[in-house]
């Protein structure tokens, strides 16, 4: 197995197991508990998304993990250690915290923002600045360009990236995210989600992410916790199992219709075969590249920079007039991460003039190109499989449509 | 007039510096007191209207009256002048500090707390720098106001240029009376202008580029 991701074990895990045991939060003067006896284990190195209608107690549950809210009763353990065994501030310095919009301190530069926790932990300044550069690079921001900027000089998406970098700064085993991508436009949001998945693939943290968006929950989560009123667990399972077998009507309603389409957001681009059209580097001679492309029947050439990142995607006719390959034009360069879902891939293709999309891996390295036919072929194939699967389930149960509580081992996408 | 100033130039300069010094010290103490008060007010939200009302009332007390009230306690001299100036200097800073602190985004504070900052850390590294532009504006107002108050405080033989004004008043009709009053007044205006420039510079140096208007 060469692919990593999901719950596979062949990758570095720097996260810690997180366990909630009978956690209750009752506010004085309220009859119903905000969180009523929540028990849950988040395995080390997994992303768990908390999702549910507003007022279901998902944010309260999250904030109890870093003691922004103290539980009325029950225990929370990180790596089998009670979170109350240490002071709240030193606990929080060991837990990354990322909230909506990044919540950067506007009076601090990007570098200072990212370095807040390391500084509190007493790192020396050389170590902090090296770490800041490393993290900015990880979240796709050029350190030289962005280090000394102030948050207001960044776009919403860039601010959110810095927010993620700040959450990762002291290399905490557990990271809490509260609606992390709620404040950005849908396209940026999709990119940020892809990047988070890609970062997580590299780092293997334990991440708890609160969202109200079931699609986001499905996309990000190795597991999803669906909560009802009072933080009652409606279902806690992998996205595949939740979609295939909702535990009850609440979950079925919440996951919503079109679950076949939602399966599309379960399939990652990396599960599909990518094309490898002609590539060139900035500064290469144009003639041999053109010749190679024409022989291969390619109409376009992917231009990479010295770190294998795609920088341009010109048509052959656009290249003809220059003796060397240039990193232009950039306008039609649309890339997605290999962790992007087929949904996102289709979305991106529709807006691209190529009706194809470039797929990148860790730190934006070029992997290949995905075209429309590959996706539609895969969809047709998946649809056939799903139909067979349902038929089989119906045969086994005798009653159509009652396969809900059964755990169907889905032959998954990756 | 020219000779009048020339003859007394060293003394005028000395008094101008004394004036500036009195205002500087009073405003410095006032700033610290006002910020500390604002932190308390901010902690207990119901104190906010109390603080605003008190500072509004405080500003309506004529400075001359306050000097009179202080005299029996602190006697004639620099102490009375200092307390009087510091009292008035505190009020605009307090009002601005309360507003400045309350304008700091609550989610930023929670995020700071969630990252493991202590109460004091949040105050020094987040709340104060973010409220500083508003507080600084209050300090600037306070400096200007204190220039005038310090002149009145000269009545109790406080230091500064106010002495010239009172000399002018007591010698009304004398040929030098107007000259004394003019030297006092123009001197204070000059000191105030220079102080304002310095405050502007202080703002440039201390307000983060990330939040400068």
Interface residues (C-beta under 8 A of the other chain):
Chain A: X63 X66 X68 X89 X90 X91 X92 X93 X94 X97 X99 X100 X103 X105 X106 X107 X108 X109 X116 X117 X120 X150 X151 X152 X166 X176
Chain B: X107 X108 X110 X111 X112 X113 X114 X115 X116 X117 X118 X121 X125 X126 X129 X130 X208 X209 X210 X211
